Amino acid sequence: MASMEMSRSLPRSRRDPEGRTPRQDKFSVLLPTYNERENLPLIVWLLVKSFTESGINYEIIIIDDGSPDGTREVAEQLEKIYGSDKILLRPREKKLGLGTAYIHGMKHATGNYIIIMDADLSHHPKFIPEFIRKQKEGNFDIVSGTRYKGNGGVYGWDLKRKIISRGANFITQILLRPGASDLTGSFRLYRKEVLQKLIEKCVSKGYVFQMEMIVRARQLNYTVGEVPISFVDRVYGESKLGGNEIVSFLKGLLTLFATT
């Protein structure tokens, strides 16, 4: 009886055509890790805190790529602490790339929305409820965190790194005109089916992968909303951005320019 009363009290827009109450949205966080032993307990604690306080249905899927520093063992302990219904460890034997990590994680995801983010504390989970509100407001297919719009920003980078990031984003905007202000960021919310379709279309690897995702989204007429975020450089561990990644980025950018 109580459920019938609740269903009647919901506005028609919150119910399906037959008047039934829709199931609660569930958000699956995909956390690819490699040598994140120090950061993983902190990011998981912050995620659990944010979701719990906001009353959001969630699961966190950790995809560890054979980290030699003991990240997998830490993830196993977190699974025991928070429960295997909330923390799912789905490891792989070695590093196989970000795109395949997402594919691997989605195979085990039960949510209808997917959140991708870094495990190194550069993306704070406090922005996730804002991502969700933005998605609902505009019914967006993708919500992307942006460092280059509104009150978004970057903290902890030296001048050289800031110039590289700004320069890469500027060149990308000119060549690809993607309709989004931050292409190289990796803090995003996707409808699950949209992420699956985009990954099928993407061919890039490394840092170009995130950029291609937004470019392909534009091609497929998916809608993109943006939320300003504060990006903070990793506290523990070393940055994975080096000279090889910069060269790969430039090659990938030119490839996208030529093919899109």
N, C-alpha and C positions, 0 to 999 in steps of 0.2 A: 504493500500500500504506500509506504513511504517513497519508494522509487517512482511510483506512478505520479505522486504529487510533485516530486522533483521534476519529472519530465514535463508535466503540465506547466510548471512555473518557468521553464526555459523559453526564451523567445524562439519564434519559428526558425530564425536564421541559425540557431545553435543546434537545430535538429535536422535529420535527413528528411526527404520528401514524404516518408511514411510516418513522420512524427516521432521517430525513435531518438533517444539521446545518443550522440556519437561517443565512441570510446575516447578516453583521455589520450592526448598526444604523448608520445614517448620519445625521448631524445637520447640517442646513442653517441657517446663521445669516442672518437677514434684517437688513440694516443700511440703513434709510432715512437719507439724508443731505441736508442743506441747509446750506451754509456751514460745513463741518466740515474744512476743509483742514488745520488744525493738529492736530486730534484724530484724524483717520482713520488716519494711519500708526501712532500709538501703540496705538489700540484693536485694529487688525489684528495688530500684533506681539504684543500680550498674548493675543489669541485663538489665534494660531498656537502660541505657547509653551504655553498651557494644554492645547490639544488634543494637541499632539505629546507632551508629557510624560505625559499620561494615556493615550496610545495610542488616542485616539478618532478615528473616521473622520468627516471633516467637509468642509464647503465654506462659503465666506463670500460671500454675494450682496449687492453694494452697489447700492442703488437711489438714484441721485442725481437730484434734481428740479431740474435746471438751475441749480445753484449758480453765482452770479456770481463767487465768490471763488477758483475754480480747483480745487474739490474733485474734479471729474471727471478733471482731468489728473493729480492725485495718485493717484486710484484706478487710472488706466491704468498708472502706474508700479508700483504695488503688484501689479497683475496680472502684469506682466513679472517682478518680483522673486520672487514666490511661485509663479507658474505659473497658467495659466488654468483648471487643473483644481481649484485651491483657492480662487482669488479670481475671482469672476465679476462684472464690471461690467455692469449692466443699467440704463442711465440712462433718464430721461424728460425731456421738453423743459421742463416747468414743474411747480410745486407742484400736486399733484392730490389731496392728502389721504393720511392714514396708511393707511386701509383699502385704498384702491386700490394703494398702494405694496406692501402685503403680498400682494395678489392678483397684482400684476405679478411680485413676487419668487418666489411659489410656482409660477408657470408655468415657471420655470427651475430649481426646486429638485429635486434627485434624492434627497434624504434622506427617510427615513420619519418623522423628527421635525424640527420647526421650532423654532428658538430666535429670539425677538424681543428686541431690546435697543436701547438708545440708543447712538449713536456718539460721544457727547460725553464719555466716560470716567466718567459717573456710575454706570454698571454695570460692575463689575469681572468679567472672565471667570473669575477664580479660583473663583467660585461655581458655574460650569457643571457641573463633575464632581459636585458635591453635588446639583444639580438632577437629573442623570441617575441617581445612586444612589437618590434619593428616588422617582423615577418607577418604577424597577425594584422597589423595596421594596413599594410599594403598588399597582403596575400602574395608576398614575393616568393620566387622559386629559390633564391639565394640571398643570404644576408652576409655581407663581407665587412670585417673590421677594417677601418682605414686610419692610417697614421697621418694622412695628408688632407684632412678635411675637418672643419669645425674645431673642436678643442682636442683633436687627436695629436699625438706627438711621439717622439722617440727619446728614451732616456738611457744613458750609460754608454752611448757610442762616442767614439772619438770623431774629430772633424772629417778625417779621411773616409770613415765608414758612412757618415751622413752624406757626404758628397757623392759617394758611389751609389748609395740607395736613391737619393734624389735624382741624380743624373740618369740612372737606369729607368726610373719611373717617368721622367720627362721625355726621354727618347721613345719609350714605349707608347706614351700618350700621342706623340706626334705621328709615329709610324702606323700604329694599330687602331687608334681612336676607339678604345674599348667601351666607353660609356661608364667607366668606374675610375675612381681616383687613386686606388692602391692595388696594383696588379700583382705585386710580388709578395704580398702578405699571405699568411697561411692560417688565419683565424677566421673561420667561416661556418655558416649554418646552411645546410642544403636539404631540400626535400630528398628523401632517399632515392626515389626513382630518377630524379634529375642528376644526382651525383653518379649514379650507375651509368646513365646515358653519356655524360660528359667524359667519364673515364674511358668508355669504349671508343670515344672519338679522339682522345688525346694520344699523342705519340712522343711527347717531350719527356725528359727526365730531369732530375735535379731541380734547380731553382726556377727553370723555365716552365716546369709543370704547372705551378700555381697560376702563372700568367696565361698559359694556354687555356686553362679551365675557364677563365673569364672571357677570353676571346671566343672560344667555342660556344659559350653560353649566349653571347651576342648573336652569333651565327644562327643558333637554334631558337632565337627569340625568347629565351628565358629572361625573366625579370630579376633585376639585382637591386637590393636595397643596401644602404651603407650605414654603419654605426661608427662614430669616432672612437678610437681606442688609444690607450697609452701602451706603447711597446717598450718593455724594459729589457735591457741586455741581460743575458744569462748570468746568474749568480755563481753557480758551480759548473765546472767543466769548461771546455774550450769551444769557441765558435767554429762551426764547420764551413764557414765561408773563407775561401782561399783563392789564389790566382787561377787555378783550374776551373773553379766554379764561375768566375767572372768571364773567362773565355767561353765557357759553355753557354753562359747566359747570352752573350753577344751573338754567338752562332745560332742559338735557338730563336732569338729575336728576329734575326734576318730571315730564318726559315719561315717563321710565322708571317712575316711581312710579305714574303714571296708566295705563300700558299693560302692566305686568307683575304 
